[in-house]
Amino acid sequence: MNFDRIFIITYGRSGSTLLQGVLNSIPGACIRGENGNALALLVESYAAAELAKNDFGHWAQTPENPWFGADQINLSAYGRGLVAAFERNVLRPPAGASVIGFKEIRYAVMEHVAFRRTIDFARSFFVNPAFIVNTRNLDNTVASATRTGMGMASEQFTDADAMLREFASEGAPDVFHVHYDDYARNASALRGLFDFLGAPFNEASIRDVLNKKHSTFAEPA
């Protein structure tokens, strides 16, 4: 495959659990579900260490300084260590998995700066990552969220959708955009995604996944 790590980037009620199932049909793939945006919290920890070193490390070499030792922070090792711990203890892929990743819907409640910081961190410290942006018709998304009591305002979905579409539109070679309404009942609509990933496209296998109920709700999740 063209990538070693896969991030499904989306918001709630977008059909991302179905997409998660589709990607898990790829031989050797292990794409986990949500983890409460645990990665974003690790990214904030890295950002704090980065600020400490870059802003205060140059004058923190003596024990009398309140930032003593900030110059010794090893940012690259810290970033790699955070990712290794996340993959080992949160994703916990099975032995032999050739590509791993996860989906997360909580980008919808992230500030734009925090979102970009998470993407930059992932590009820096995960091995050869791909970012799959998943969207859905917003009217249907909001209606589904209302029926299932998700508790998000329609404006949050609108803002999140705009942020993710902007990210996808930048044309980065590691980003691919899919739309639930295109592929939910049409396996062939996912051929471009599989070509992007360098994964074998088995339309019958994908169709089987699409025909199965996904998520703990009756609606897409």
N, C-alpha and C positions, 0 to 999 in steps of 0.2 A: 504494500500500500504506500501511498505518497506521504502519509503522516503516521506518527506514533501515538499522538494524544488527540482526543476529540472533545471539544467543549460545545454542548448544545446551549445556546444563549437565547433566552426567551422570557416570556411573562406567563402568568397563570392562565389556564383555560384556553391554551393555544394549540393543543394537540401534541405537546412535546413528549408526553408519555408514549404516544403512538410512534413518534419518530425515534424515540429511545428503543422501542421494540424492533423497529425496522433495522436500525444500526446493529442491534445485537444478533440479527440474522446473518451478519457477515462472519464467515469462519474466522475464529481467532479473536473476535472483538468482545470486549467486556465494557459496556457503557452503563455505568451506574445511574441511579436516579438522584434526586435532590439530597443535599446534605445541610440545608439551612444556611447556605452561603458561607460555610465554614472557611472556604478559601479566602473570601474577602477580608475576613478578620485576620488571617495570616498576612495578607498583603498590607493591612494597616500596621501590623507589628513591624514588618520590614520597612515600611515608610517611616515609622518612628525612629528606627535604628539608623536609617539613611539620613534623616534630619539631624540626629544627634552627631553623627560623624561629620557630615558636610558643613553644618552650621557652627559647631562648637569644638570639633576635634582639633582644629588648628591652634587652639590656645588652652587645651585641657590636658597638658602633659604632666602636671604636678599634683600631688595629693591635696593641695590646698584649694584646687579648683573644683567647683560643684559638678563639672562634667568630666572629671578625671577619668581617663581611659577611653573616652569617646573616639579618640584617634586610632585606637586599637581594634575597633569593630571591623570584623571581616565580612563585608556585605555580601560578596559573592558566595562565600561558604554558608552564610546564614540563609540566603535565598535558596540555595540548593538543599540545605538541610530541612527547611520548611516544606519544600516540595516533596522531598523523600519521605518525611513523616506523614504528610497528607496522603500520598499514594499508598504508603505501607499500611496506615492505620485507618484511613477513612475509605478510600476506594477498595483496598484489599482485593486486587485482581487475582484470579486463579493462576496457578502455575501454567505457563505456556501461552498466556494471552499475548497476542502480537500487537494489539492496539487497545488502549484503555482510555477511559474518559468518564464524563458524567454530564447530566443536564441540570440546569438551575433556572428557576423562574423568578428569583428575587432581584434580578437586575431591574425589575419594575420599580423598586423602592430605593434604588441606589442613586445618589447624586452623580451627575455626569462626570465629575472629576474622579470620583471613586471608581466608577465603571472603567474609565480609561486607565486608571492606575492598575486595576486588576488585569486588564488586557495586556498592558506593558509588562507587568510582572510575569504573566503566563508566557509571553513571548520570550522573555529573558531566561526563564528557569525550567520550564517544561520542555521535554524533548520533542522537537519537531511538531508543534501543535497546529490543529485546524480548528477554526471557529465557525460553527454552523448557526446562523441566525434563523430562527423560526418565528414566523408571524401568522396571524389569522385575521380574517375579517373582524374589524373592531366591534361592530354592532353585535355580531354573534358572540364575540368574546365577552363583552360586557353583560349580555343577556345570560350567558352561562355562569358568569361570576355571581350575578344576582341570584340566580336560581339555587346555586350551591352555597350561598352565604359566605363568599370569599371576603367580603368587607373592604373592597377596594373601590375607590371612586373612578368613574369613567375617565376623568382627566388624567389619572395615574396611568391607565392603559394607553391613552392617547400619547402622553409624554414618552412612555417607555417605547411604544411602537416607533415614534419619530426618532428617538435616540438610536435604536437598533437599526432602523432603515438607513440612517445617516452613516452609521458604522459600516454597514454592508455595502453602501454605495461608493465607498472610497476606493474600491477596486483592488484591495490588498490580495495578494496571491494565496493567502492562507484563510480567506473568508469566503463562505458560500451562503447564499440566502435561499431558503425554501419557504413556501407558503402552504399552510395546512389545507386551504380550500382547493389547492391544485392537486395535491397528492392523496388526500384522504380516501378517495375512491378510485384512484388512478395510479396504479403502480408504475406505469411507464413514465409518469411525470418525475420520478426520482432518478431516472437514468443519469441526468446531468450531475446530480450529487454523487452518485457512485463513481462516475468518471473522474470527478474532482478528487475523490478520496483514493482513487486507484483500486477500488474494490470490485470484485466480480458481481455483475448484475444478473441476479436470478429472479426474473419477474414472477415466476410461480411462487417462489418462497416468500417474496415481498407481499404478494397478494394474500397469501395465507396469514401473514402478520396483520395486514390491514383489515382482514375479516374478523379478527379477534377483538373482543372488548378490552380496552386498556384503561388504566386509572381506577381509583376507588369510587369514582363518580360515574354517573350515566353519561355525562358530557365529557368531551376531550379535556385533558389536563396537561 
